[in-house]
């Protein structure tokens, strides 16, 4: 009876050892898969960030060009508006000066 128990325990231990070795091999495979997947993910991330970086550079360059174009256009318009406003001020001041001259009978 005691020998049967010992043999049963030995067989159980053999089963446990084989299960542990199976678990170890499974863990090794899982580690390899994880390493492979993480390297693939890193490569994808690098590719995506490079693409995004290039897109951002293109967009900022385009925005900069648009801003320069708009600023140039606004400056031209401001010059034209200034000339028109300055002409109006001179015309009004000459008209006011002639009105004052007529009021005081200087003309």
C-alpha positions as CSV (number, residue, x, y, z in Angstrom):
1,X,0.0,0.0,0.0
2,X,2.8,2.4,0.9
3,X,4.6,1.5,-2.3
4,X,1.5,2.2,-4.4
5,X,1.3,5.7,-2.9
6,X,5.0,6.3,-3.6
7,X,4.7,5.2,-7.2
8,X,1.6,7.3,-7.6
9,X,3.4,10.3,-6.2
10,X,6.4,9.6,-8.5
11,X,4.1,9.4,-11.5
12,X,2.4,12.6,-10.4
13,X,5.7,14.3,-10.0
14,X,6.7,13.2,-13.5
15,X,3.5,14.7,-14.8
16,X,4.2,17.9,-12.9
17,X,7.7,18.1,-14.4
18,X,6.5,17.5,-17.9
19,X,3.8,20.2,-17.4
20,X,6.4,22.6,-16.1
21,X,8.7,22.0,-19.1
22,X,5.7,22.5,-21.4
23,X,4.9,25.8,-19.6
24,X,8.5,26.9,-20.0
25,X,8.5,26.2,-23.7
26,X,5.2,28.0,-24.1
27,X,6.6,31.0,-22.2
28,X,9.7,31.0,-24.5
29,X,7.4,31.1,-27.5
30,X,5.3,33.8,-26.0
31,X,8.4,35.9,-25.3
32,X,9.6,35.5,-28.9
33,X,6.2,36.5,-30.2
34,X,6.1,39.5,-27.9
35,X,9.5,40.6,-29.0
36,X,8.6,40.2,-32.7
37,X,5.3,42.1,-32.2
38,X,6.9,44.9,-30.3
39,X,9.6,45.4,-32.9
40,X,6.9,45.4,-35.6
41,X,4.9,48.0,-33.6
42,X,8.0,50.1,-33.1
43,X,8.6,50.1,-36.9
44,X,5.0,51.0,-37.6
45,X,5.2,53.8,-35.0
46,X,8.4,55.2,-36.6
47,X,6.8,55.0,-40.0
48,X,3.7,56.8,-38.9
49,X,5.5,59.5,-37.0
50,X,7.8,60.1,-40.0
51,X,4.7,60.4,-42.2
52,X,3.0,62.7,-39.8
53,X,6.2,64.8,-39.4
54,X,6.4,65.2,-43.2
55,X,2.7,66.1,-43.4
56,X,3.2,68.8,-40.6
57,X,6.2,70.3,-42.4
58,X,4.2,70.5,-45.7
59,X,1.2,72.0,-43.9
60,X,3.3,74.6,-42.0
61,X,5.1,75.5,-45.2
62,X,1.8,75.9,-47.0
63,X,0.4,78.0,-44.1
64,X,3.5,80.2,-44.1
65,X,3.2,80.8,-47.9
66,X,-0.5,81.7,-47.5
67,X,0.3,84.0,-44.6
68,X,3.0,85.8,-46.6
69,X,0.7,86.1,-49.6
70,X,-2.1,87.5,-47.4
71,X,0.2,89.9,-45.6
72,X,1.5,91.3,-48.9
73,X,-2.1,91.7,-50.1
74,X,-3.1,93.5,-46.9
75,X,-0.1,95.8,-47.2
76,X,-1.1,96.8,-50.7
77,X,-4.6,97.5,-49.6
78,X,-3.4,99.5,-46.6
79,X,-1.2,101.6,-48.9
80,X,-4.2,102.3,-51.2
81,X,-6.4,103.1,-48.2
82,X,-3.8,105.4,-46.7
83,X,-3.4,107.3,-49.9
84,X,-7.2,107.7,-50.3
85,X,-7.6,108.8,-46.6
86,X,-4.7,111.2,-46.8
87,X,-6.1,112.7,-50.0
88,X,-9.5,113.1,-48.3
89,X,-7.9,114.8,-45.3
90,X,-6.0,117.3,-47.6
91,X,-9.2,118.0,-49.6
92,X,-11.2,118.6,-46.5
93,X,-8.6,120.8,-44.9
94,X,-8.3,122.9,-48.1
95,X,-12.1,123.2,-48.3
96,X,-12.2,124.2,-44.6
97,X,-9.4,126.7,-45.2
98,X,-11.2,128.2,-48.1
99,X,-14.4,128.4,-46.1
100,X,-12.6,130.1,-43.2
101,X,-11.0,132.5,-45.7
102,X,-14.4,133.4,-47.2
103,X,-15.9,133.8,-43.8
104,X,-13.3,136.4,-42.7
105,X,-13.4,138.0,-46.1
106,X,-9.8,137.2,-46.9
107,X,-10.7,136.2,-50.4
